[in-house]
């Protein structure tokens, strides 16, 4: 899910993705195709949360995906470097002056302004 994606980015680790339902397939596309910090086990069938579906992920597919993330080859090393870079960027964003910090301060100021407007009868 989204929390796992954010946590993995925060610590700078590449991911093996195994979406089951809902928006997890979109998260996989982001991680694997856009950010290129993950490898898919190959699940292609969306299902309801309580449906096991007909597709079976074979152990060879899982082994291959984990192997791609864990190996010492160029592709895996580049994936780890991208994950580490995203982690560094995420940590900078929450520092004073970072984009997340600035956005939070802006939100607080806007909420304070709205409260003052209500108190003043506007």
C-alpha positions in Angstrom: 0.0 0.0 0.0 0.9 3.7 0.0 2.3 3.7 3.6 4.7 0.9 2.7 5.8 2.8 -0.4 6.5 6.0 1.5 8.3 4.1 4.3 10.5 2.3 1.7 11.3 5.6 0.0 12.1 7.2 3.3 14.7 4.6 4.3 16.1 4.4 0.7 15.3 0.8 -0.1 14.3 -0.6 -3.4 11.1 -2.7 -3.4 9.7 -5.9 -4.7 6.0 -5.2 -5.6 3.1 -7.6 -5.3 -0.1 -5.7 -5.7 -3.3 -7.5 -4.8 -6.2 -5.1 -5.1 -7.4 -1.5 -5.1 -4.8 1.3 -5.9 -1.9 -1.0 -5.2 -1.5 -1.5 -9.0 -1.0 2.3 -9.4 1.6 2.2 -6.6 3.4 -0.5 -8.4 3.5 1.5 -11.7 4.9 4.5 -9.8 7.6 2.4 -8.0 8.6 0.2 -11.0 8.0 2.3 -14.1 8.2 5.9 -13.0 10.6 6.0 -10.1 12.4 2.8 -11.2 13.1 1.8 -7.6 11.4 -1.6 -7.7 10.7 -4.9 -9.4 7.3 -6.5 -9.9 6.7 -10.2 -9.2 4.4 -10.1 -12.2 0.8 -9.9 -10.8 -1.5 -8.6 -13.5 -5.0 -9.5 -12.2 -6.9 -7.0 -10.1 -9.4 -8.5 -7.7 -11.7 -7.5 -4.9 -10.1 -7.5 -1.4 -11.8 -10.7 -0.4 -11.3 -12.6 -3.7 -8.2 -14.8 -4.1 -8.5 -14.7 -7.9 -7.3 -17.4 -10.3 -3.8 -16.2 -10.9 -0.9 -17.9 -9.1 2.4 -16.3 -8.6 5.1 -18.9 -9.1 8.1 -19.2 -6.8 10.4 -18.6 -9.8 8.8 -15.2 -10.4 9.3 -14.3 -6.8 12.9 -15.6 -6.8 13.6 -13.6 -10.0 12.2 -10.3 -8.6 14.1 -10.7 -5.3 17.2 -11.6 -7.2 17.0 -8.5 -9.4 16.8 -6.3 -6.3 19.5 -8.1 -4.3 22.1 -8.7 -7.0 25.2 -6.6 -7.5 24.7 -5.9 -11.1 24.4 -2.4 -12.7 20.6 -2.4 -12.8 20.3 -3.2 -9.1 23.0 -0.7 -8.2 21.3 2.1 -10.1 18.0 1.1 -8.5 19.6 1.4 -5.0 21.2 4.8 -5.9 17.8 6.1 -7.1 16.1 4.9 -3.9 18.9 6.5 -1.7 18.5 9.8 -3.7 14.8 9.8 -3.1 15.3 9.1 0.6 17.7 12.1 0.8 15.2 14.3 -1.0 12.4 13.2 1.3 14.5 14.0 4.4 15.4 17.4 3.1 11.8 18.2 2.4 10.8 18.0 6.1 13.7 20.2 7.3 13.1 23.8 8.2 12.9 25.5 4.8 12.2 22.3 3.0 9.1 22.0 0.7 7.0 19.9 3.1 7.9 22.1 6.1 7.0 25.2 4.1 3.7 23.7 2.9 2.8 22.8 6.5 3.6 26.3 7.7 1.5 27.7 4.9 -1.4 25.5 5.8 -1.2 26.5 9.4 -1.2 30.2 8.5 -4.1 29.8 6.2 -6.1 28.0 8.9 -5.3 30.7 11.4 -6.4 33.4 8.9 -9.7 31.6 8.3 -10.3 31.3 12.1 -9.6 35.1 12.5 -12.0 35.9 9.7 -14.7 33.9 11.4 -14.0 35.5 14.7 -14.2 38.9 13.1 -17.6 38.1 11.5 -16.3 38.1 7.9 
